[in-house]
Amino acid sequence: MLGSTHGTLTTDSRGARVIACGEQPGPAVHGRPAEVDDLDVSGRPLYCDVPDLDRFFHPESVAVIGASDTEGRPNTGVTRQLLAWSERVGARLHPVHPTRPAVFGIPCSPSVADLPEQIDLAVLLVADPLPVIEELAEAKVKFAVVFASGFAETGEEGAAAQARLAAAVARSGIRLLGPNTNLNAFEHFRDDLGGPAIALITQSGHQGRPVFALQELGIRLSHWAPTGNEADLETADFLSYFAERPEVGAIACYVEGLKDGRSFLLAADRAARRGVPVVAVKVGRTETGARTAASHTGKLTGADTVVDAAMRQYGVIRVDGLDELQDTAALLARARPPRADGVVVYSISGGTGAHVADLATEAGLRLPELSDAKQAELHQWIPEYLNVANPVDNGGHPVGDARGRKIIDALLDDPEVGVLICPITGPFPPLSDKLVQDLVDAAERTDKLVCVVWGSPVGTEPAYREVLLGSSRVATFRTVANCLTAVRAHLDHHRFVTGYRSPFDSAPRTPSPSFRKARELMRPGQQLSEHAAKQLLRAYGIRVPREQLVTSAAAAVRAAGLVGYPVVMKASGARIAHKTELGLVKIGLTSASQVRDAYRELTDIARYEDVSLDGVLVCQMVERGVEMVVGVTHDQLFGPTVTVGLGGVLVEVLRDVAVRVPPFGERQARDMCDELRGRALLDGVRGRPPADLDALVEVVLRVQRMALELGDQLAELDINPLMVLPRGQGAVALDALVVCS
């Protein structure tokens, strides 16, 4: 890891930069023995390896297995491109073919065993790569690329073939890209562009083309990793590697499915620690998208709400379209850290300025009203009848003379302003040309972000093609929406990384005393009764109501006296999930006769519904609070996830929940509450007092600890309702469902 607190940097046999944390070996972490400090309380890795991919992207020797120079054959085109790429990176290329003496005039080796030197990178142009992998292992080749398709993307038979390939690669010590990948890693990257670069990761090569084309607009691209089916090297590996590269200013990703959710989060955490922005298109928001993605790459897409929450949790900026991906990544790669978060909209049209200001506000950007002094300064050059509070309308004419530059400089000099956005709806020479030049010149003298939206549908105007795109300091967009998305991402990213503390650093590594108590209460493969579930909560310090489990009407009356009227009575059994729907809950009981009658009614309903009871709960009645739900479920990609939301009987209707993937800290727990649409209920509405938010956060953190420690033993936990009492009075779990694995 970065810094010296987690050991020293070494390199393992598979070419991964790893951290030595101690002497005691543990379970494998990404193909190497894990140290004790590398694992959390559930035995999952806390730190990621950084594969040493230098020799992949800049090899000294390349072997092309199945090379060809016969015109018209697919392998010939691939061999030709690899030959040109090898020359550019200074590598020696060795064709391999059993029957050809030479390919493109280069002597051809008949087999891998006959290669004349140690090979860094082998490219396999064969239909069945498995036998060749074993030959490459004997030759101690470092990296291999498999283009062949017909693996997991084709169904069960292909998935089995891919599993065999992955197992052979794991045994071999080779790092493999593919199968079902392409030539994108070996494209011709422009070397005449300066500034921070974008590194690109895609699971579908075609989807990376818009980002790659940014080079034609002057945006530098340093790497392209087309991961394909990810039998070995995956998105997380390249993400970790790119985050360590000094030339990389941002990482752009097109993700169809994640091979391993934990690995992705560890890689995203590494990027966040280094302040490297990650922008991602992740398909699978809809069921249709998820099915298509699975058929293309053969991997899980994961529940999208969990994917979305996990990405936000680690600062990954998720966008929807490829146009947003290219514009947002370009801005984040090149823009300097913001000096302030205020945005000013400046235009030569009042209508344009007002429209963009509305859209910016809706996008969550802050448009501060300029001070009276600043407005008076602007009115030296702008007529008094025009609005200059923000948005700023100059009326058009000042742009054509020296006043135009003075206005721009005055706006950028305002300490409240960190971003200037100037929408130019279309070319209007000479005003638009002069405005563009003034913006470019002003951008050169400031650390603040200057954005221009060039709205012309033509895009061939010199002011756009030569002046705006020729500037490395002005961020130029073709649509207002993409501009606002990118600016919001830029400001959010820097807010996020400022003071970022990795949750993995503080994740629990040893079980708590609560775990030992809880383990005795678990019943593998069973659902616990409400009474047993509450005992589990109590073991983790989560408050539950006073209650007693009884098996007779007389005992119920005695229990009510001890608990204190009014009481709630509920049937308790291991297989009762929705007691209210079955009529197995009675509330507001205030007398012994009501308790006796309620006991008989509950047991009669249970017999009629054929529900097995372990007794009836007589519970303290808790009122005057906000009903919330806190729970744990298991995601196929990320493992245990913690949910908090508005609870009660309408929880499934409202679906107002926030999700996080453990581990996370108090700040993230509070962020979960702030994300809820019904957040205002916790602040107190219609005369109700504010709820005890601190107690709610504490319950969320205790539930997270439970999820981490019990791990796979806990299939599902649902505390609903968790009654959050008025501030200072705590929170009480009124009901709980626990399903054991």
URHU-V556148 format. One line per field, one symbol per residue. phi: phi as a letter, one per 40 degrees, with the letter a starting at -180 (. if undefined). psi: psi as a letter, one per 30 degrees, with the letter a starting at -180 (. if undefined). A space follows every 50 residues. Layout:
# URHU-V556148
phi: ???
psi: ???
This chain:
# URHU-V556148
phi: .cgbcbhbcbbcccgbcbbcbibccbccbfgbcccdccbcccgccbbbcb dccdcccbccabbbcgcabccgcdcccccccccccdcccgbcbbcbacbb cabfgcdbccacccccacbcbbbcbbcbcdccdccccccfccbbbbcdbg bccbhcccccccccccccccccgcbbbhcgbacdcbccccbbbbgdbcbb bbcbdcccdccdccdcbgccbbaabccfcfcbcbdcccccccccccccca bbbbbcaccaccccccccccccdcgccbbbcbchcbccccccccccbgbc cgccccdccccccbgcccbcbccccccccccccbccdccabcbbbbacbc cccccccccccccgccbccccdccccccccbbdccccbchcbbcghcccc bccdcccccccccccccbbbbbcbcacaccccccccccccccccbbcccb bbbcccccgbcddcccccccccbccbbbbcdcccccccccccdcccccgc bccccbccbbccdcccccdcccbdgbcccdccccccccccgccbccabcb baccccccccccchccbbbacbacbccbccccgcbbbgcbaccccccccc cccccccccfbcbbibcbbdcbbfabcbbbabbbcccbgcbbbbacbgcc dcccfcbbbabccabcdccccdccccccdccccgbfgccccccccccccd ccccccccccfccbcabacacccccddgbgabccaabbbcc
psi: lklgfgalklkafghkklkjfafklalkjhglkkleffkafgglkflklj kigefefilfkkkjjglkgjkfkefeeeeeeeeeeeeefhlkkjkkkffk flkhgkkkkflefgkflkkekkkjhlejfeeeeeeeeeghkellkjfkag bfffaeeeeeeeeeeeeeeefffkkkkaahaagefgljkkggkalklkkk kkfjeeffeeeeffefggkkkeljjjfbfhfdkleeeeeeeeffkffkfl kkkjkekkejeeeeeeeeeeeeefgjkkkkkjlgeleeeeeeeefefglk flkeeeeeeeeeeggkjkleleeeeeeeeeeeefklkkflgkkkkklgke eeeeeeeeeeeffgljjkkkleeeeeeefffkkffkkgejlkjffeefff afeeeeeeeeeffkffkfkkkjkjflkikfeeeeeeeeeeeeffglflkk kkjjfkfeggkeeeeeeeffkffkjklfkeeeeeeeeeeeeeeeeefjgk jkffegkkfkklfeeeeeeffkjkglklleeeeeeeeefggkkllklkkl gleeeeeeeeeeeklllkkkkklfgjeieeffggkklhkgleeeeeeeee eeeeeeeeghkkkgakkjkkkkliakklkklklkkfefbkkkkkakaafg efeehilkklkkllaeeeeeeeeffkegefeffklhfklklieeeeeeee eeeeeeeeefbffjekkjjjkjjjllkffakkjflkkkkk.
